[in-house]
């Protein structure tokens, strides 16, 4: 059922509109005694889920008993991050998701189903793992909050991904990421229906129908001045809520280009991007736009590590970002990599497949570290002087010496593609 739906390309929902929209939906649900909120963590700061979680707390008061940020494999939030994202919501309500141990398996999607949706590329089952707090917490309402935006693993972020991946366990996270990677990002990004989504939908229908989950989805875009605007708010307990948000996200978050880009410069806000695990959105979201032989320059002042999990960080350092066949061969021969398939998927996602150069300009990693994972290294300060994020506008810019670049101030907010490459990836022989 859809409890609230508002959104369009011209909408701009301010704080009052967001709170009123959420309150309208929550009032339709009636009184609740034990509420769990599942928002994203600080890596999705711009989702406005922090504000919405605060409004939910203000609405339910003492009935909101737990807040479980959907960390996935990310580093747990600090007290400072919680205060910056959620305001005056009591820190004592926040719980830390332990993705390696604090999980419960609701059921298992059979291997035959995964074999079918992967076109024979995958031959394993998929455990529907969620946080024990979700499965056994005794809540009479679980509010899953977050932003719908193009995504490299599942096509469009959020909906049941927030539960099954954001609060998932090792096998669920690893195997879903690897399924998306072997299917191919170009065939996935910007689509609501993908192999990974099919697996999660199977799990929702067969194993999670008794969980009282209500989804709160935002759609966020930057305006001409670079300021973030909430274009839509959708609240519901089934897939219609997600589909409406995904349709709007494609309209406001997806930029189709008539020609491929020779040079792209992406800025990673240090408050949001501290690892290449997150910062490689600069690669994921632009790969369909960059010309063969082109260059991607990543300005990354906050990047200090590769993986947000120590084991995954080590595997990224061990193998580096290689072409897909090379990573698949490594998976076949390395048991540790087979047990950490999300790391393998990430290595595929972060590769240009040899089509274009990736120059990383990190604030807190050395040349040897960057070159060790097969990126080119760029000195941050000289690059920031040349490509000043405060002076550049999103889109095409002509530098004083005549160089033309395409600038992106936040890759997490969109998807960019060259029309010819995008349409070919959706052709009958290449796409679902």
LUMFIMI-601880 format. One record per residue (C-alpha): chain; y, z, x; residue number from 1. Coordinates in steps of 0.5 Angstrom, whole numbers. Layout:
residues N
@cadena: A, py: Y, pz: Z, px: X, num: NUM
...
END
This chain:
residues 432
@cadena: A, py: 0, pz: 0, px: 0, num: 1
@cadena: A, py: 7, pz: -2, px: 2, num: 2
@cadena: A, py: 12, pz: 4, px: 2, num: 3
@cadena: A, py: 18, pz: 1, px: 4, num: 4
@cadena: A, py: 20, pz: -6, px: 7, num: 5
@cadena: A, py: 27, pz: -8, px: 9, num: 6
@cadena: A, py: 28, pz: -13, px: 15, num: 7
@cadena: A, py: 31, pz: -20, px: 16, num: 8
@cadena: A, py: 34, pz: -24, px: 22, num: 9
@cadena: A, py: 41, pz: -21, px: 20, num: 10
@cadena: A, py: 40, pz: -14, px: 18, num: 11
@cadena: A, py: 42, pz: -9, px: 23, num: 12
@cadena: A, py: 39, pz: -2, px: 20, num: 13
@cadena: A, py: 44, pz: 4, px: 23, num: 14
@cadena: A, py: 41, pz: 11, px: 24, num: 15
@cadena: A, py: 43, pz: 13, px: 16, num: 16
@cadena: A, py: 39, pz: 7, px: 14, num: 17
@cadena: A, py: 33, pz: 8, px: 18, num: 18
@cadena: A, py: 33, pz: 16, px: 16, num: 19
@cadena: A, py: 34, pz: 14, px: 8, num: 20
@cadena: A, py: 28, pz: 8, px: 9, num: 21
@cadena: A, py: 23, pz: 13, px: 12, num: 22
@cadena: A, py: 25, pz: 19, px: 7, num: 23
@cadena: A, py: 24, pz: 14, px: 1, num: 24
@cadena: A, py: 17, pz: 12, px: 4, num: 25
@cadena: A, py: 15, pz: 19, px: 5, num: 26
@cadena: A, py: 17, pz: 22, px: -2, num: 27
@cadena: A, py: 13, pz: 17, px: -5, num: 28
@cadena: A, py: 7, pz: 20, px: -1, num: 29
@cadena: A, py: 8, pz: 27, px: -4, num: 30
@cadena: A, py: 8, pz: 34, px: -1, num: 31
@cadena: A, py: 4, pz: 35, px: 5, num: 32
@cadena: A, py: 1, pz: 41, px: 9, num: 33
@cadena: A, py: -1, pz: 39, px: 16, num: 34
@cadena: A, py: 2, pz: 33, px: 19, num: 35
@cadena: A, py: 1, pz: 29, px: 26, num: 36
@cadena: A, py: 6, pz: 24, px: 28, num: 37
@cadena: A, py: 4, pz: 19, px: 33, num: 38
@cadena: A, py: 10, pz: 16, px: 37, num: 39
@cadena: A, py: 10, pz: 12, px: 43, num: 40
@cadena: A, py: 12, pz: 15, px: 50, num: 41
@cadena: A, py: 18, pz: 14, px: 54, num: 42
@cadena: A, py: 16, pz: 7, px: 56, num: 43
@cadena: A, py: 17, pz: 5, px: 49, num: 44
@cadena: A, py: 24, pz: 8, px: 49, num: 45
@cadena: A, py: 28, pz: 3, px: 45, num: 46
@cadena: A, py: 23, pz: 3, px: 39, num: 47
@cadena: A, py: 27, pz: 8, px: 36, num: 48
@cadena: A, py: 21, pz: 11, px: 34, num: 49
@cadena: A, py: 24, pz: 18, px: 37, num: 50
@cadena: A, py: 29, pz: 18, px: 32, num: 51
@cadena: A, py: 24, pz: 16, px: 27, num: 52
@cadena: A, py: 20, pz: 22, px: 29, num: 53
@cadena: A, py: 26, pz: 27, px: 29, num: 54
@cadena: A, py: 27, pz: 24, px: 22, num: 55
@cadena: A, py: 20, pz: 26, px: 20, num: 56
@cadena: A, py: 20, pz: 33, px: 23, num: 57
@cadena: A, py: 27, pz: 34, px: 19, num: 58
@cadena: A, py: 23, pz: 32, px: 13, num: 59
@cadena: A, py: 17, pz: 36, px: 13, num: 60
@cadena: A, py: 20, pz: 42, px: 17, num: 61
@cadena: A, py: 14, pz: 47, px: 19, num: 62
@cadena: A, py: 9, pz: 42, px: 16, num: 63
@cadena: A, py: 9, pz: 37, px: 22, num: 64
@cadena: A, py: 5, pz: 41, px: 26, num: 65
@cadena: A, py: 3, pz: 36, px: 32, num: 66
@cadena: A, py: 6, pz: 31, px: 36, num: 67
@cadena: A, py: 2, pz: 26, px: 40, num: 68
@cadena: A, py: 5, pz: 21, px: 44, num: 69
@cadena: A, py: 1, pz: 15, px: 45, num: 70
@cadena: A, py: 0, pz: 15, px: 52, num: 71
@cadena: A, py: -6, pz: 10, px: 53, num: 72
@cadena: A, py: -7, pz: 11, px: 61, num: 73
@cadena: A, py: 1, pz: 12, px: 62, num: 74
@cadena: A, py: 3, pz: 18, px: 66, num: 75
@cadena: A, py: 5, pz: 24, px: 61, num: 76
@cadena: A, py: 12, pz: 25, px: 59, num: 77
@cadena: A, py: 16, pz: 30, px: 62, num: 78
@cadena: A, py: 20, pz: 35, px: 58, num: 79
@cadena: A, py: 27, pz: 31, px: 60, num: 80
@cadena: A, py: 23, pz: 25, px: 57, num: 81
@cadena: A, py: 22, pz: 28, px: 51, num: 82
@cadena: A, py: 29, pz: 31, px: 50, num: 83
@cadena: A, py: 32, pz: 24, px: 51, num: 84
@cadena: A, py: 27, pz: 21, px: 47, num: 85
@cadena: A, py: 26, pz: 26, px: 41, num: 86
@cadena: A, py: 33, pz: 30, px: 41, num: 87
@cadena: A, py: 32, pz: 37, px: 38, num: 88
@cadena: A, py: 25, pz: 36, px: 36, num: 89
@cadena: A, py: 22, pz: 43, px: 39, num: 90
@cadena: A, py: 18, pz: 41, px: 45, num: 91
@cadena: A, py: 12, pz: 46, px: 43, num: 92
@cadena: A, py: 10, pz: 41, px: 38, num: 93
@cadena: A, py: 8, pz: 36, px: 43, num: 94
@cadena: A, py: 1, pz: 35, px: 45, num: 95
@cadena: A, py: -2, pz: 31, px: 51, num: 96
@cadena: A, py: -7, pz: 26, px: 50, num: 97
@cadena: A, py: -12, pz: 26, px: 55, num: 98
@cadena: A, py: -15, pz: 19, px: 55, num: 99
@cadena: A, py: -21, pz: 20, px: 60, num: 100
@cadena: A, py: -24, pz: 27, px: 56, num: 101
@cadena: A, py: -20, pz: 29, px: 50, num: 102
@cadena: A, py: -23, pz: 23, px: 45, num: 103
@cadena: A, py: -28, pz: 22, px: 40, num: 104
@cadena: A, py: -32, pz: 16, px: 38, num: 105
@cadena: A, py: -32, pz: 14, px: 31, num: 106
@cadena: A, py: -37, pz: 9, px: 31, num: 107
@cadena: A, py: -38, pz: 2, px: 35, num: 108
@cadena: A, py: -37, pz: -5, px: 34, num: 109
@cadena: A, py: -43, pz: -9, px: 35, num: 110
@cadena: A, py: -44, pz: -14, px: 41, num: 111
@cadena: A, py: -45, pz: -19, px: 36, num: 112
@cadena: A, py: -38, pz: -19, px: 33, num: 113
@cadena: A, py: -35, pz: -19, px: 40, num: 114
@cadena: A, py: -39, pz: -25, px: 42, num: 115
@cadena: A, py: -37, pz: -28, px: 36, num: 116
@cadena: A, py: -29, pz: -27, px: 37, num: 117
@cadena: A, py: -29, pz: -28, px: 44, num: 118
@cadena: A, py: -33, pz: -35, px: 44, num: 119
@cadena: A, py: -38, pz: -32, px: 48, num: 120
@cadena: A, py: -34, pz: -30, px: 54, num: 121
@cadena: A, py: -36, pz: -22, px: 52, num: 122
@cadena: A, py: -43, pz: -19, px: 51, num: 123
@cadena: A, py: -41, pz: -12, px: 50, num: 124
@cadena: A, py: -40, pz: -7, px: 44, num: 125
@cadena: A, py: -34, pz: -3, px: 43, num: 126
@cadena: A, py: -33, pz: 4, px: 42, num: 127
@cadena: A, py: -28, pz: 6, px: 37, num: 128
@cadena: A, py: -25, pz: 12, px: 41, num: 129
@cadena: A, py: -19, pz: 16, px: 38, num: 130
@cadena: A, py: -16, pz: 23, px: 41, num: 131
@cadena: A, py: -20, pz: 29, px: 38, num: 132
@cadena: A, py: -14, pz: 31, px: 35, num: 133
@cadena: A, py: -14, pz: 25, px: 31, num: 134
@cadena: A, py: -21, pz: 25, px: 29, num: 135
@cadena: A, py: -22, pz: 33, px: 28, num: 136
@cadena: A, py: -15, pz: 36, px: 27, num: 137
@cadena: A, py: -15, pz: 37, px: 20, num: 138
@cadena: A, py: -9, pz: 33, px: 18, num: 139
@cadena: A, py: -7, pz: 31, px: 11, num: 140
@cadena: A, py: -2, pz: 26, px: 14, num: 141
@cadena: A, py: -2, pz: 22, px: 21, num: 142
@cadena: A, py: 4, pz: 18, px: 22, num: 143
@cadena: A, py: 3, pz: 12, px: 27, num: 144
@cadena: A, py: 10, pz: 10, px: 29, num: 145
@cadena: A, py: 12, pz: 4, px: 34, num: 146
@cadena: A, py: 15, pz: -2, px: 35, num: 147
@cadena: A, py: 12, pz: -9, px: 33, num: 148
@cadena: A, py: 14, pz: -14, px: 39, num: 149
@cadena: A, py: 10, pz: -20, px: 42, num: 150
@cadena: A, py: 4, pz: -17, px: 47, num: 151
@cadena: A, py: 0, pz: -19, px: 52, num: 152
@cadena: A, py: -7, pz: -16, px: 50, num: 153
@cadena: A, py: -7, pz: -16, px: 43, num: 154
@cadena: A, py: -2, pz: -21, px: 41, num: 155
@cadena: A, py: 3, pz: -17, px: 37, num: 156
@cadena: A, py: 4, pz: -10, px: 39, num: 157
@cadena: A, py: 3, pz: -4, px: 34, num: 158
@cadena: A, py: -1, pz: -2, px: 28, num: 159
@cadena: A, py: -8, pz: 0, px: 29, num: 160
@cadena: A, py: -7, pz: -1, px: 37, num: 161
@cadena: A, py: -3, pz: 5, px: 37, num: 162
@cadena: A, py: -9, pz: 9, px: 35, num: 163
@cadena: A, py: -15, pz: 6, px: 38, num: 164
@cadena: A, py: -11, pz: 4, px: 45, num: 165
@cadena: A, py: -5, pz: 9, px: 45, num: 166
@cadena: A, py: -10, pz: 15, px: 44, num: 167
@cadena: A, py: -16, pz: 11, px: 46, num: 168
@cadena: A, py: -21, pz: 13, px: 51, num: 169
@cadena: A, py: -24, pz: 10, px: 57, num: 170
@cadena: A, py: -29, pz: 5, px: 54, num: 171
@cadena: A, py: -24, pz: 3, px: 48, num: 172
@cadena: A, py: -18, pz: 2, px: 53, num: 173
@cadena: A, py: -22, pz: -2, px: 58, num: 174
@cadena: A, py: -26, pz: -7, px: 54, num: 175
@cadena: A, py: -20, pz: -9, px: 49, num: 176
@cadena: A, py: -16, pz: -10, px: 55, num: 177
@cadena: A, py: -21, pz: -14, px: 58, num: 178
@cadena: A, py: -23, pz: -18, px: 52, num: 179
@cadena: A, py: -15, pz: -20, px: 51, num: 180
@cadena: A, py: -15, pz: -22, px: 59, num: 181
@cadena: A, py: -21, pz: -27, px: 59, num: 182
@cadena: A, py: -19, pz: -30, px: 52, num: 183
@cadena: A, py: -12, pz: -32, px: 55, num: 184
@cadena: A, py: -5, pz: -29, px: 54, num: 185
@cadena: A, py: -2, pz: -36, px: 53, num: 186
@cadena: A, py: -7, pz: -36, px: 47, num: 187
@cadena: A, py: -6, pz: -29, px: 45, num: 188
@cadena: A, py: 2, pz: -27, px: 45, num: 189
@cadena: A, py: 6, pz: -28, px: 39, num: 190
@cadena: A, py: 0, pz: -28, px: 34, num: 191
@cadena: A, py: -2, pz: -23, px: 29, num: 192
@cadena: A, py: -9, pz: -25, px: 29, num: 193
@cadena: A, py: -13, pz: -25, px: 36, num: 194
@cadena: A, py: -20, pz: -23, px: 38, num: 195
@cadena: A, py: -17, pz: -16, px: 40, num: 196
@cadena: A, py: -14, pz: -15, px: 33, num: 197
@cadena: A, py: -20, pz: -17, px: 30, num: 198
@cadena: A, py: -24, pz: -12, px: 33, num: 199
@cadena: A, py: -19, pz: -6, px: 32, num: 200
@cadena: A, py: -19, pz: -9, px: 24, num: 201
@cadena: A, py: -27, pz: -8, px: 24, num: 202
@cadena: A, py: -26, pz: -1, px: 27, num: 203
@cadena: A, py: -21, pz: 1, px: 22, num: 204
@cadena: A, py: -25, pz: -2, px: 16, num: 205
@cadena: A, py: -31, pz: 1, px: 18, num: 206
@cadena: A, py: -30, pz: 8, px: 22, num: 207
@cadena: A, py: -23, pz: 10, px: 20, num: 208
@cadena: A, py: -22, pz: 9, px: 13, num: 209
@cadena: A, py: -22, pz: 16, px: 11, num: 210
@cadena: A, py: -16, pz: 18, px: 16, num: 211
@cadena: A, py: -10, pz: 19, px: 13, num: 212
@cadena: A, py: -6, pz: 14, px: 17, num: 213
@cadena: A, py: 1, pz: 11, px: 15, num: 214
@cadena: A, py: 4, pz: 6, px: 19, num: 215
@cadena: A, py: 12, pz: 6, px: 21, num: 216
@cadena: A, py: 14, pz: 0, px: 24, num: 217
@cadena: A, py: 21, pz: -2, px: 27, num: 218
@cadena: A, py: 23, pz: -9, px: 29, num: 219
@cadena: A, py: 28, pz: -9, px: 35, num: 220
@cadena: A, py: 32, pz: -14, px: 38, num: 221
@cadena: A, py: 38, pz: -15, px: 42, num: 222
@cadena: A, py: 45, pz: -18, px: 39, num: 223
@cadena: A, py: 50, pz: -23, px: 43, num: 224
@cadena: A, py: 53, pz: -17, px: 47, num: 225
@cadena: A, py: 46, pz: -14, px: 49, num: 226
@cadena: A, py: 46, pz: -8, px: 44, num: 227
@cadena: A, py: 40, pz: -6, px: 41, num: 228
@cadena: A, py: 39, pz: -7, px: 33, num: 229
@cadena: A, py: 34, pz: -5, px: 29, num: 230
@cadena: A, py: 32, pz: -11, px: 25, num: 231
@cadena: A, py: 27, pz: -8, px: 20, num: 232
@cadena: A, py: 23, pz: -2, px: 18, num: 233
@cadena: A, py: 16, pz: -3, px: 15, num: 234
@cadena: A, py: 12, pz: 3, px: 12, num: 235
@cadena: A, py: 5, pz: 3, px: 9, num: 236
@cadena: A, py: -2, pz: 4, px: 10, num: 237
@cadena: A, py: -5, pz: -2, px: 11, num: 238
@cadena: A, py: -4, pz: -9, px: 14, num: 239
@cadena: A, py: 1, pz: -12, px: 10, num: 240
@cadena: A, py: 6, pz: -7, px: 13, num: 241
@cadena: A, py: 4, pz: -10, px: 20, num: 242
@cadena: A, py: 4, pz: -17, px: 18, num: 243
@cadena: A, py: 11, pz: -17, px: 15, num: 244
@cadena: A, py: 14, pz: -14, px: 22, num: 245
@cadena: A, py: 10, pz: -19, px: 26, num: 246
@cadena: A, py: 13, pz: -24, px: 22, num: 247
@cadena: A, py: 20, pz: -22, px: 23, num: 248
@cadena: A, py: 19, pz: -20, px: 30, num: 249
@cadena: A, py: 17, pz: -27, px: 31, num: 250
@cadena: A, py: 24, pz: -29, px: 29, num: 251
@cadena: A, py: 28, pz: -25, px: 33, num: 252
@cadena: A, py: 24, pz: -23, px: 39, num: 253
@cadena: A, py: 21, pz: -30, px: 41, num: 254
@cadena: A, py: 25, pz: -35, px: 44, num: 255
@cadena: A, py: 23, pz: -42, px: 45, num: 256
@cadena: A, py: 26, pz: -47, px: 50, num: 257
@cadena: A, py: 26, pz: -54, px: 50, num: 258
@cadena: A, py: 25, pz: -55, px: 58, num: 259
@cadena: A, py: 21, pz: -50, px: 63, num: 260
@cadena: A, py: 25, pz: -46, px: 67, num: 261
@cadena: A, py: 26, pz: -46, px: 75, num: 262
@cadena: A, py: 29, pz: -39, px: 76, num: 263
@cadena: A, py: 28, pz: -33, px: 72, num: 264
@cadena: A, py: 31, pz: -27, px: 74, num: 265
@cadena: A, py: 29, pz: -20, px: 70, num: 266
@cadena: A, py: 32, pz: -13, px: 70, num: 267
@cadena: A, py: 27, pz: -7, px: 69, num: 268
@cadena: A, py: 31, pz: -1, px: 67, num: 269
@cadena: A, py: 29, pz: 5, px: 72, num: 270
@cadena: A, py: 29, pz: 9, px: 66, num: 271
@cadena: A, py: 23, pz: 5, px: 63, num: 272
@cadena: A, py: 20, pz: 2, px: 68, num: 273
@cadena: A, py: 17, pz: 6, px: 74, num: 274
@cadena: A, py: 10, pz: 2, px: 75, num: 275
@cadena: A, py: 8, pz: -5, px: 76, num: 276
@cadena: A, py: 3, pz: -3, px: 70, num: 277
@cadena: A, py: 9, pz: -3, px: 66, num: 278
@cadena: A, py: 14, pz: -8, px: 70, num: 279
@cadena: A, py: 10, pz: -14, px: 70, num: 280
@cadena: A, py: 12, pz: -15, px: 63, num: 281
@cadena: A, py: 17, pz: -19, px: 67, num: 282
@cadena: A, py: 11, pz: -24, px: 68, num: 283
@cadena: A, py: 7, pz: -23, px: 62, num: 284
@cadena: A, py: 13, pz: -25, px: 57, num: 285
@cadena: A, py: 16, pz: -31, px: 61, num: 286
@cadena: A, py: 10, pz: -34, px: 64, num: 287
@cadena: A, py: 10, pz: -39, px: 59, num: 288
@cadena: A, py: 17, pz: -41, px: 60, num: 289
@cadena: A, py: 17, pz: -42, px: 68, num: 290
@cadena: A, py: 16, pz: -49, px: 71, num: 291
@cadena: A, py: 10, pz: -50, px: 76, num: 292
@cadena: A, py: 13, pz: -49, px: 83, num: 293
@cadena: A, py: 19, pz: -44, px: 80, num: 294
@cadena: A, py: 20, pz: -37, px: 81, num: 295
@cadena: A, py: 21, pz: -31, px: 78, num: 296
@cadena: A, py: 25, pz: -25, px: 81, num: 297
@cadena: A, py: 24, pz: -18, px: 79, num: 298
@cadena: A, py: 30, pz: -13, px: 80, num: 299
@cadena: A, py: 26, pz: -7, px: 79, num: 300
@cadena: A, py: 30, pz: -1, px: 82, num: 301
@cadena: A, py: 25, pz: 5, px: 79, num: 302
@cadena: A, py: 19, pz: 2, px: 81, num: 303
@cadena: A, py: 15, pz: 7, px: 85, num: 304
@cadena: A, py: 8, pz: 5, px: 84, num: 305
@cadena: A, py: 3, pz: 0, px: 81, num: 306
@cadena: A, py: -2, pz: 4, px: 76, num: 307
@cadena: A, py: 0, pz: 10, px: 72, num: 308
@cadena: A, py: -7, pz: 13, px: 73, num: 309
@cadena: A, py: -9, pz: 14, px: 80, num: 310
@cadena: A, py: -15, pz: 11, px: 80, num: 311
@cadena: A, py: -12, pz: 4, px: 77, num: 312
@cadena: A, py: -7, pz: 5, px: 82, num: 313
@cadena: A, py: -12, pz: 5, px: 87, num: 314
@cadena: A, py: -16, pz: -1, px: 84, num: 315
@cadena: A, py: -9, pz: -5, px: 84, num: 316
@cadena: A, py: -8, pz: -4, px: 91, num: 317
@cadena: A, py: -15, pz: -6, px: 93, num: 318
@cadena: A, py: -15, pz: -13, px: 90, num: 319
@cadena: A, py: -8, pz: -15, px: 88, num: 320
@cadena: A, py: -6, pz: -20, px: 83, num: 321
@cadena: A, py: -10, pz: -26, px: 84, num: 322
@cadena: A, py: -12, pz: -32, px: 80, num: 323
@cadena: A, py: -17, pz: -31, px: 74, num: 324
@cadena: A, py: -23, pz: -33, px: 77, num: 325
@cadena: A, py: -22, pz: -29, px: 83, num: 326
@cadena: A, py: -22, pz: -23, px: 79, num: 327
@cadena: A, py: -28, pz: -25, px: 74, num: 328
@cadena: A, py: -32, pz: -25, px: 81, num: 329
@cadena: A, py: -29, pz: -19, px: 83, num: 330
@cadena: A, py: -32, pz: -15, px: 77, num: 331
@cadena: A, py: -39, pz: -18, px: 77, num: 332
@cadena: A, py: -39, pz: -15, px: 84, num: 333
@cadena: A, py: -36, pz: -9, px: 84, num: 334
@cadena: A, py: -39, pz: -3, px: 80, num: 335
@cadena: A, py: -32, pz: 1, px: 80, num: 336
@cadena: A, py: -28, pz: -5, px: 77, num: 337
@cadena: A, py: -33, pz: -6, px: 72, num: 338
@cadena: A, py: -32, pz: 1, px: 70, num: 339
@cadena: A, py: -24, pz: 0, px: 70, num: 340
@cadena: A, py: -24, pz: -7, px: 66, num: 341
@cadena: A, py: -17, pz: -5, px: 64, num: 342
@cadena: A, py: -15, pz: -5, px: 71, num: 343
@cadena: A, py: -18, pz: -12, px: 72, num: 344
@cadena: A, py: -15, pz: -15, px: 66, num: 345
@cadena: A, py: -8, pz: -12, px: 69, num: 346
@cadena: A, py: -9, pz: -16, px: 75, num: 347
@cadena: A, py: -10, pz: -22, px: 71, num: 348
@cadena: A, py: -4, pz: -21, px: 67, num: 349
@cadena: A, py: 0, pz: -20, px: 73, num: 350
@cadena: A, py: -2, pz: -27, px: 76, num: 351
@cadena: A, py: 2, pz: -33, px: 76, num: 352
@cadena: A, py: -5, pz: -37, px: 77, num: 353
@cadena: A, py: -2, pz: -40, px: 83, num: 354
@cadena: A, py: 3, pz: -44, px: 78, num: 355
@cadena: A, py: 10, pz: -40, px: 80, num: 356
@cadena: A, py: 12, pz: -35, px: 86, num: 357
@cadena: A, py: 13, pz: -28, px: 84, num: 358
@cadena: A, py: 19, pz: -24, px: 88, num: 359
@cadena: A, py: 19, pz: -17, px: 87, num: 360
@cadena: A, py: 25, pz: -13, px: 89, num: 361
@cadena: A, py: 23, pz: -5, px: 88, num: 362
@cadena: A, py: 27, pz: 1, px: 89, num: 363
@cadena: A, py: 21, pz: 5, px: 92, num: 364
@cadena: A, py: 15, pz: 1, px: 94, num: 365
@cadena: A, py: 15, pz: -2, px: 101, num: 366
@cadena: A, py: 15, pz: -9, px: 103, num: 367
@cadena: A, py: 7, pz: -8, px: 106, num: 368
@cadena: A, py: 6, pz: -5, px: 99, num: 369
@cadena: A, py: 9, pz: -11, px: 95, num: 370
@cadena: A, py: 6, pz: -16, px: 100, num: 371
@cadena: A, py: -1, pz: -13, px: 99, num: 372
@cadena: A, py: -2, pz: -14, px: 92, num: 373
@cadena: A, py: 0, pz: -21, px: 93, num: 374
@cadena: A, py: 7, pz: -21, px: 91, num: 375
@cadena: A, py: 13, pz: -24, px: 95, num: 376
@cadena: A, py: 18, pz: -18, px: 97, num: 377
@cadena: A, py: 25, pz: -18, px: 96, num: 378
@cadena: A, py: 30, pz: -13, px: 98, num: 379
@cadena: A, py: 33, pz: -10, px: 92, num: 380
@cadena: A, py: 40, pz: -9, px: 94, num: 381
@cadena: A, py: 42, pz: -16, px: 97, num: 382
@cadena: A, py: 39, pz: -18, px: 90, num: 383
@cadena: A, py: 43, pz: -14, px: 86, num: 384
@cadena: A, py: 49, pz: -16, px: 89, num: 385
@cadena: A, py: 47, pz: -23, px: 88, num: 386
@cadena: A, py: 44, pz: -22, px: 81, num: 387
@cadena: A, py: 48, pz: -17, px: 78, num: 388
@cadena: A, py: 45, pz: -14, px: 72, num: 389
@cadena: A, py: 52, pz: -12, px: 69, num: 390
@cadena: A, py: 55, pz: -19, px: 70, num: 391
@cadena: A, py: 50, pz: -23, px: 68, num: 392
@cadena: A, py: 49, pz: -25, px: 61, num: 393
@cadena: A, py: 42, pz: -26, px: 57, num: 394
@cadena: A, py: 40, pz: -33, px: 58, num: 395
@cadena: A, py: 42, pz: -39, px: 62, num: 396
@cadena: A, py: 48, pz: -37, px: 68, num: 397
@cadena: A, py: 51, pz: -41, px: 73, num: 398
@cadena: A, py: 52, pz: -37, px: 79, num: 399
@cadena: A, py: 59, pz: -38, px: 83, num: 400
@cadena: A, py: 55, pz: -43, px: 88, num: 401
@cadena: A, py: 52, pz: -47, px: 83, num: 402
@cadena: A, py: 45, pz: -44, px: 82, num: 403
@cadena: A, py: 43, pz: -44, px: 75, num: 404
@cadena: A, py: 38, pz: -38, px: 73, num: 405
@cadena: A, py: 35, pz: -35, px: 67, num: 406
@cadena: A, py: 37, pz: -28, px: 66, num: 407
@cadena: A, py: 33, pz: -23, px: 62, num: 408
@cadena: A, py: 36, pz: -16, px: 61, num: 409
@cadena: A, py: 29, pz: -13, px: 58, num: 410
@cadena: A, py: 23, pz: -16, px: 58, num: 411
@cadena: A, py: 20, pz: -11, px: 53, num: 412
@cadena: A, py: 24, pz: -14, px: 48, num: 413
@cadena: A, py: 22, pz: -21, px: 47, num: 414
@cadena: A, py: 17, pz: -27, px: 49, num: 415
@cadena: A, py: 20, pz: -33, px: 52, num: 416
@cadena: A, py: 16, pz: -40, px: 52, num: 417
@cadena: A, py: 17, pz: -47, px: 54, num: 418
@cadena: A, py: 15, pz: -51, px: 47, num: 419
@cadena: A, py: 11, pz: -56, px: 51, num: 420
@cadena: A, py: 6, pz: -51, px: 54, num: 421
@cadena: A, py: 6, pz: -46, px: 48, num: 422
@cadena: A, py: 4, pz: -52, px: 43, num: 423
@cadena: A, py: -1, pz: -54, px: 48, num: 424
@cadena: A, py: -4, pz: -47, px: 48, num: 425
@cadena: A, py: -4, pz: -47, px: 41, num: 426
@cadena: A, py: -8, pz: -54, px: 40, num: 427
@cadena: A, py: -15, pz: -54, px: 37, num: 428
@cadena: A, py: -19, pz: -54, px: 44, num: 429
@cadena: A, py: -14, pz: -48, px: 47, num: 430
@cadena: A, py: -13, pz: -43, px: 41, num: 431
@cadena: A, py: -15, pz: -40, px: 36, num: 432
END
